[in-house]
Amino acid sequence: MNRVDNISAGMEKVRALQEVDIPSLEGKCSDEEWKLRVDLAAAYRLIAHYGWDDLIFTHMSVRVPGPEHHFLLNPYNLMFEEVTASSLIKVDLNGNPVDPTPFITNPAGFTIHSAVHMSREDANAVIHLHTPHGQAVAAHGDGLLPLTQTAMLVRGDLAFHDYEGVATDHDERERIVADLGTRNAMLLRNHGTLAVGTTVGEAFIRIYFLERACQAQIMALSAGDRINNPPQGTPEIAAEQGMAGLKLAAQFLAWPALLRKAYRLDPGFAS
């Protein structure tokens, strides 16, 4: 199948979908998997809360522990504000659902996420967004500039991947992997942003800093040409601080606080 055929096949499945009840999977999967489901569902709700969703078209995933390399992905036809722990789809490396589900997966989501999960044992969670600010910086020839502390904290861990069309071609996976290398954030040129982490929280904090940096850059550049560049050497210092600091913030500070926020917004995500 070529890219157009893949998209057409997916739309046929969408037409066959009707509104369905989502039975709870709590107690029907391992405690470890259930915690991952709750974390990932919280991330979907938080992305919607911050206005970073793109209808149904962006995606986040997390690896399920075990030798099978299964991972959880969002149902293609749910808004992020509708995603729950039990509605997430467990798929294998070929994109096939592991358990019966009334939903379908996003073929582009599978291509990008399976590439990273297959190649990086430390990349347990992957977040990919299409925000206007992220796309604007991804389309800018200079990429992310060291204009703010936020940008400098993530810029040293940033990779780039050139646009190849809607990501439904599995051959693109090798090039995504090669371009990402050992880095934990990426600008997908003319497309959007991506971040990985050993946990959902770690990936979320990285994408948060990357998106905020992109937003600040667009705002700064639109304010005129009197840009104040940081002193020589300080971007490199901040990059080193970010490599260690963001991981610690995710583990002990920011992600636990964000989980509490998700429960305050709507505890139904954890069902």
Protein Blocks (a to p, Z undefined) as FASTA:
>chain_A
ZZklmmmmmmmmmmmpccdddddfehpacfklmmmmmmmmmmmmmmmmnopaghjlbccd
dddedjklpacdddfkbcfklpcfklpccddfkopafbdcfbdcdfklmmmmmmmmmmmm
klmbccddfbfklmmmmmpmnlpadfbfklmmmmmmcccdddebjafbfklmmmmmmmnm
mafbdcdehibccdddfbfklmmmmmmmmmmmmmmmmmmmmnojbdcdddehjlmmmmmm
mmmmmmmmmmmmmmmmmmmmmmmmommlmZZ
